Amino acid sequence: MEQSASREIQLATASTNNEDQNTQKEADISGGNENKNDDLVIEISKIVRRSEIQLLKECCIYRLPGYLRKWNEEAYTPQVISIGPYHHENPRLIAMEEHKERYFRSFMKRIERSLEYLVGTVRELEEHIRRCYEETIDLTSDSFVKMILLNILTPLVKMRTSY
């Protein structure tokens, strides 16, 4: 029994020594810069708690930064169709405009809404849609609404109904 008690005392002493050594190692690592560490921890914790929504706002459609585009311009430029304002008037993509108009005529025949209704609805949403783009879209209100109807709405509806 005496040996058992002695063994427990030795283990407890060793454990205490290990804890003391670990505490000393942590102190050596911090080098006595606890205040510096506290400030850094506070600063980084602010970053961790920061909400992602603050960064995104309403904007969700971005133009690729020029420094990335320059490495492979063709990879980031539409080759057949433009469905938004960034490449809206690219002469290489004009051939698809006729197809967009054809899709729009077909779309209008299938829906039970008037053209006035669609134009009015898009016009009501115009400011919200514009805010979705990172950059200011330099189109008049009429041009923007037409672009949304022909270049975004119609091709997407056509693609969805083609499957």
CORWO-V581004 format. One record per pair of residues at least 24 apart in sequence whose ideal C-beta (glycine too) atoms are under 7 Angstrom apart, sorted by the first residue. I is the first residue (numbers start at 1). J is the second residue. If there is no record, write none. Layout:
BEGIN
i:I j:J
i:I j:J
END
This chain:
BEGIN
i:58 j:131
i:58 j:132
i:59 j:131
i:59 j:132
i:59 j:133
i:59 j:134
i:60 j:132
i:61 j:132
i:61 j:133
i:61 j:134
i:62 j:134
i:63 j:134
i:63 j:135
i:81 j:155
i:82 j:151
i:83 j:151
i:83 j:152
i:83 j:155
i:84 j:151
i:84 j:152
i:85 j:133
i:85 j:137
i:85 j:139
i:85 j:147
i:88 j:147
i:88 j:151
i:100 j:150
i:100 j:151
i:100 j:154
i:100 j:155
i:101 j:150
i:103 j:154
i:103 j:155
i:103 j:158
i:104 j:149
i:104 j:150
i:104 j:154
i:107 j:154
i:107 j:157
i:118 j:149
i:119 j:145
i:122 j:148
i:122 j:149
END
